[in-house]
Amino acid sequence: MEYILVSVFAIGLLLFILSWLRVIFVGFKHHPMTGLLSIIPVLNLLVLPTIWHRISGWLLAGAIGLLLAVLAWFFGAEERLYRYSTGVDNRPQQEETTESNALSLPSLNEDDAAALSSGTELPKAALYNMVYKSIELSELGKHLNEYVRISRQDRSQVEGKLLSVSNKYLILERRHNERLEELRISIDDITQAETITRE
């Protein structure tokens, strides 16, 4: 099917180009200025009424050719043309990649193969829990680049990565509306600080 689409695209494009060349040829035959104008896209529309009686059939063929080329392009001809232009076919590459991946896997001994075939049961409980642990404000400097939760006087809480701490404020990096932003919080506004730890 892709070869048919490429053929239709090529025929349509050829018809369009031939009709344009015919307009240019007839334009120069009529008058040199008409020929020059017929070369330039959009401006060539100005000369069509002058030479219409000689090129109407060619214009119809060119319009049909352009329509065929556009339809073939949107139905998939561009994929095949892209493969021709780059010299790449995706399907053989995928097969070769799969084969090379299969060859690069290490071979298993009988014990490992038996363990894999029988399956390994995952633990029913998590190996550890991540919890927030309360810390003193003076200890915040020891937890740079760690995730902390800050409670403020208005009872709001902010979570993020602690970037820097000074005597007057700290800076957190947090994700807000799918973007990373830096938030400056006054030390006087903080009621509690917590850091995330493994339990």
N, C-alpha and C positions, 0 to 999 in steps of 0.2 A: 504494500500500500504506500509506503514511504517513497518508493521509486516512482510510482504513478504521480504522487504529489509533486515530486521534484521535476518530472517531465512536464506536468501542467504548468508549473511555475515558470520553467524555462521557455515554454512555447508562448505563454502569456506575455512574459517580459520581452521576448523577441518581437512579437506582434506590436507591442507598444513602441519599442525602439524604431522598428521599421516605419511605423506610421509617423513618428516624429521626424525621422530623416526625410520621409516623403514630403512633409510640410515644409521643411527647410529647403529642399530641392526646388519645389514648386514656387516657394517664396523668392528664391534667387532668380528663377526664371522670369517671374513677374517684374521684379525690380530689386536692385541691390539692397536698398534700405528695408524693403519687406523681408528679404532673406536674412538680414542681420537681426531684425526684430523677432523673426520666427525661431531663432536659436535660443533666445532668452526665455526661460519659463515665466509664465504669467503674462509677460509682454507679448508673447506669441499669440495670445487670445485676441489681441487687437487686429492682427492681420488675417484672422480666419474669415471674416466676412468678404474680404477682397478676393480670396482664392478658394472660397467655399465650393464652387462648382467643379473644381478640379480635385479636391481632396476629401469630399464628404464620405466616400466609401472607406478611404484609409483611416479617417478619424473614427468611424464606427468600429473598424477592426482593431484600432489601437485601444479604444475604450473597453471593448470586450477582452482584449489581451490583458489590460491593466486589472480588470475585475477578476479574471482567472488567476493572475499572479497573486493578488491580494488574498483571495480565498484559499489558494493552495498554501500560502505562507502561514495563514492563521490555523489551517488544519494540520500543520506539522511539517511542512517542507523545510522550515528553518533548522529543525533538529538534524536532518540528514545533511543539509548544506554545511552546518557547523562541523559535523564529523568529517566531511570531505575536506573542509578548509584547514582543520587542525590535524587531520590524519589520525584521529583518535576514535576508537569505537568503545563505548562504555562496557558492553557486555563481555568481550574477551578479557578486559582488564579486571573485571570483578571476579571472573573465574580464576585468572592467574593469581589474584590476591588471595582468594580462598585457598587455592592449592599451596601457595607459599606459606600462609598462616598454618595450614595443616602440617606442612613439613617442618615448621619451626617449633612446634610443640614438643616438649620432651616426652620420651617414651615412659610409660608407667610399668612398674614391676607388678607381679601378680598380687601382692598384698594390697598395694594402692588401688589396683583395679577392682579388687573385691570390696574394699572399703567404699569406693565410689559407687559401685553397682548396688550395694546394700543401702546406701544413703546414710547421711549423718543427721541425727536429730538436733535441731537447734534448741538452746536453753529456753525454758518457759518464762523465766524472768530476765530482766535486763542485767547486764554484767555490773553496771554502776548507774547511779542517778546523778544528775547535775542539779545542784541547788544553789540558791543565793545565801551567802553567809554574811552577817553583819560585821562591819569593820569600823574602826575609829577613823574620823576624818583625817587625823594626822598620819594614818597609814596609807592614804590614797596614793602617795608618791611611789610606794612599793609595788603598785599594781598597774603600772603603765602598760599600754597595749593589751590589757585584759578587759573582758566585758564586765561592766558594773551596772548596778541599778541605783539611781539616785532618787530619794524621796524629798520633795520640796515642801515649803511651808503651806502652800495652797493645796496640799495633799495629792498633788499629781506626781507621777513617777516617770522617769526617763531612763531608758536602757540604751547602752551603746559601748563602743570601745573608748577607753580612757586614753586620750592623746597627751595631755599635759596638765600639770597641777601647779598653781602658784598660791601665794598667801591670800589673794583676793578672789580668784575664780579658778575653775577647771574647764577643760574643753573635751567634749565627747564627740565621737563620730558616730552618727546613727543613720539608718536608712529611713527616708521619709518620701512618700509618693514615688517609690522605686528609684530614688536617687540618694546618693550619699551626701550628707551635709554635716557641717561642724556646728555644734551648739555650745555656747559659752554660758556657764551657770555660776552665779555668785556663790562663794563659800557661805556667806551669811544666810543665804536662802535655803541651804541644805539642812534637812532634819535628820536624815539617815543615809548611810552609804552601805551598799552590799556588793560583794564580788561573787561571781559564779565559780563554784568549786565542785569537784567530783566527790561523791560520797560513797 
